Structures are given as C-alpha cells and as structure tokens.
C-alpha cells in the first residue's frame, strides 16, 4: 500500500447544514453538507489523515477536524472574511510549515472563503494550491486525494 503524501492538507469550507446536537461535536462530524460526509467516510477513521483536515468556518475561522463545535448559523460576508483572515493565517502558517516544503493544499470552498487564506496565498513560501470552488465538488476533491494517496 502506498503511503499518503506527507506534505498535504485539505481545507474545506464549512456548510450551512449541520448535524443537530446540543452537545459539541468534532467539526468533521458536525458539518453535514458540502463534501464533509464523503470526507468523513474516507478519512474519519484514520487519525493521521484526519489531522490533515481543517475547515474554514464563517464563525470560527480555521478549525481542525476534531475541534468540538455546536451548531451555528453564520453566513460568511466579505467583512467577516476580512476580520477572520489574520487569525486564519496565524493558525494555518505553522501547520503548513510543519508539513514541509512544498506543502500541498486542497481547498474546497466557495470563492469568498479564499479571502480567509489570502495571506497564506501571498506568502513567499505559499503552498501549491488546488482549488475546487464548488463546495459539493467531491468527484474533483476525491481525484486530488487519490493523487495524494489518501485511502
């Protein structure tokens, strides 16, 4: 079995649809729309790859797959994206640095979510980015994960 490429990270836009709960759930279990269900099925049981999944949240900025969250209703606006952008950079930059160069980033999110990672994309040592603007673009995302040898 081929090992997953080590310097890869999946960033997924949060979804409007969430699992109903009164207790916090890990983000990968909370988000129920977009590609989250397929991603959960594919890597949710694999701790090493699960750690390489993050969500771009309209409320929380950048969250790990295992960050406990309650359901919320927050649309991403341009103003909110501008406000969250520095915090997303502060949290994402060390993660990318730890992956080693060249880091590869899969972003599955609508265009406004790119504002959250704009500072990363402007960095001199920016990652190689594969962007899928359709939040339901699982076939395209799955093809990238296949190329990365994610089971």
Residue pairs with C-beta under 8 A, 6 or more apart in sequence:
1 151
2 149
3 149
4 48
4 49
4 148
4 149
4 150
4 151
5 104
5 148
5 149
6 99
6 100
7 99
7 100
7 101
7 102
7 103
7 104
8 52
8 99
8 103
8 104
8 105
8 106
8 148
8 150
9 52
9 53
9 54
9 95
9 96
9 99
9 103
9 104
9 105
9 106
9 127
10 39
10 52
10 53
10 54
10 105
10 106
10 108
10 141
10 145
11 54
11 55
11 56
11 92
11 105
11 106
11 107
11 108
11 109
11 117
12 31
12 34
12 35
12 36
12 39
12 53
12 54
12 55
12 56
12 107
12 108
12 109
12 135
13 34
13 55
13 56
13 108
13 109
13 110
13 113
13 135
14 27
14 31
14 34
14 55
14 56
14 57
14 58
14 59
15 31
15 32
15 33
15 34
15 36
15 135
16 33
16 73
17 31
17 32
17 33
18 30
18 31
18 32
18 33
18 71
18 72
19 25
19 29
19 30
19 31
19 32
19 71
20 71
21 30
21 70
21 71
22 70
23 70
24 68
24 69
24 70
25 68
25 69
25 70
26 65
26 66
26 67
26 68
26 69
27 55
27 57
27 63
27 64
27 65
27 66
27 67
27 68
27 69
28 36
28 39
28 40
28 44
28 50
28 53
28 55
28 65
28 66
29 40
29 44
30 69
30 70
30 71
31 55
33 135
34 108
34 135
34 136
35 108
35 135
35 136
35 137
35 138
35 141
36 55
38 138
38 141
38 142
39 53
39 141
42 142
42 145
42 150
42 151
43 49
43 50
43 53
43 150
43 151
44 50
44 65
46 151
49 150
49 151
50 65
50 66
51 64
51 65
51 66
53 64
53 65
54 62
54 63
54 64
54 65
54 92
54 95
55 62
55 63
55 64
55 65
55 67
56 62
56 88
56 107
56 109
56 113
56 116
56 117
57 63
57 69
57 74
58 74
58 75
58 76
58 80
59 72
59 74
60 67
60 69
61 84
61 87
61 88
61 91
61 116
62 87
62 88
62 91
62 92
62 116
63 69
74 80
76 112
76 113
77 112
78 112
78 115
81 112
81 113
81 115
81 116
82 115
84 116
85 115
85 116
85 117
85 118
85 119
86 119
88 116
88 117
88 119
88 120
89 117
89 119
89 120
92 117
92 120
93 120
93 123
96 103
96 105
96 120
96 127
97 103
101 125
102 127
102 128
103 127
103 128
104 127
104 128
104 129
104 130
104 148
105 117
105 120
105 127
105 128
105 129
105 130
106 129
106 130
106 132
106 141
106 144
106 145
106 148
107 113
107 114
107 117
107 129
107 130
107 131
107 132
108 132
108 134
108 135
108 137
108 141
109 131
109 132
109 133
109 135
110 133
110 135
111 133
114 121
114 131
120 126
120 127
121 129
130 144
132 140
132 141
132 144
134 140
